[in-house]
């Protein structure tokens, strides 16, 4: 039975796994996008999303709570440059997002060992999916039953033909 075994150990001891996830999280915060295996990507998402939530909550609390959140995040990441970038840039950019800060895109299998690969990226930094950081406007749905569009296109053509016949 596997009751209570939620952590994917990734074939590593605890200290190695924590160090690896910390390094991957620092790289993700610094570069906004990294390539890794699918299993590590899923473990990284569980690792980094609570840290982004703590960074985002800094603006709402008191000065003591802000410093506490920074110290808690630093205990996980162990890199002061990544912590400062997380609290200054990333937290501001994801301020209105209620969760889901990381996107995992499957890339296929690695050529050497056929391991399933994935790209992990911060959602708000991808310009293809959300250009200029704004949400796309919703368009109104239109019926396909004919209506105004077809009549508008055919009406001018009929007028041109009738005017040519008159000449």
Secondary structure, 3 states (H helix, E strand, C coil): CCCCCCCCCCCCCHHHHHHHHHHHHHHHHHHCEEEEEHHHHHHHHHHHHHHHHHHHHHHCCCHHHHHHHHHHHHHHHCCHHHHHHHHHHHHHHCCCCCCCCEEEEEEEECCCCCCEEEEEEEHHHCCCCCHHHCCCCCCCCCCCCCCHHHHHHHHHHHHHHHHHHHC
